[in-house]
Amino acid sequence: MLRSRILTTSWWKSFVDGTNPEDEGRKLAAQFFRKHSIDPYKLEHATINDYKRWLLLEIHDPIGKKKGKGGPKAIGLGMEKLGELKRFELEKLKRSFPLEIS
């Protein structure tokens, strides 16, 4: 029983980090949560997917600032913009699911 629990935990971490299956959007969402001191492993699947979608919309925003096409500048500006738009929700998530430094 303990073995299956360990495998499930490591699968969830790989899934959230966007490594298995490989998903660049989920990887960026996990980085975004960590940047805001939120533990992405404790979040619900729907919350992760919502932020992934919102983040990708901000990164690929065709009418926003001239950010490029998904490059590092676009990612940084997209994360910054989403952080501003969702600042109150992020503070609530930060209180509920703080990132523990290990």
N, C-alpha and C positions, 0 to 999 in steps of 0.2 A: 504494500500500500504506500509506503513512504517513497519507494522508487518512482511510482507513477506520478506522485505529487511533484517530485523534483523535475521530472520530464515536462509536466504541464507548465510549471513555473518557467523553465527555461524556454519553452516554446512561446509562451506569452511575451517574454522579454524580447525574443527574436522577432516576433510579430509586431510588437509596438515599435521597436527600433527600425523596422522596415528592412530587415535582413532576410527573413524567411516568411512569406515570399518577398522577394526584393521589390520594394516600393519606395521610390524617391520621395513621394509626397508624405508618406507616413514617417519616413526618416526625418524630414524637415519639421514635421509637427512635433516629434519627440524632442528635437533640438530646441524648438520654440518653447515648449513647456519647461525644459531644463533652464533655458535662459531666464524664464520668469520664476524660477525656484519652485516648480511644481513637479511632483513625481509622476511621470506619465504611466508607470506600471500600475498605479492605483486607480487610474481613470477608467470609466466605462468605454466600451468599444464605440458607442454612438458619439460620445464626446470627442474621442480621438478622430473619428471620421469627419465630424462637423468642422473641427479646427483644420484638418487636412484640406478639406474643400475650400474653406474660407482663405486659408493661406495660399493655396494654389491660385485662387481668384485674384488675390492681391499681387502675387508675383507676376501673373500674366495679364494684368490689367491693361487693356489696350488704350484706354483714355486717360490713364493716370500720368504721372511723371514719366519722362523718357527713361525707362529702366533697362532696356535691353531685352533679350529673349531668354529669361531664366538663368542668367548669369549670376555671379556672386553679388553684384550691385543690386540686381532685381530681387534677389532673395533677402538681402539685408533691408532694403526699403519695404518689401512686402511684410516682413516680420515686424518692422517698426510700425507700419501703418495698422496692421492687425492688432498689435499691442495697444495702440491708442484707441482703436474702435472698441475693443473688448476689455478695457482696463478694469472695469468694475467686476465683471465676471471672473477675470483672471485673479483679482484679489481674493474673491470668494474661494476659488479653487486652491489658491495658495494657502489659505487658512485651513481648508479641509484636507488637502493632500500635499503637505510640505515636502520638499526634496530633502531627504536626510543625507548628510555628508558622511561618507564612510571611508 
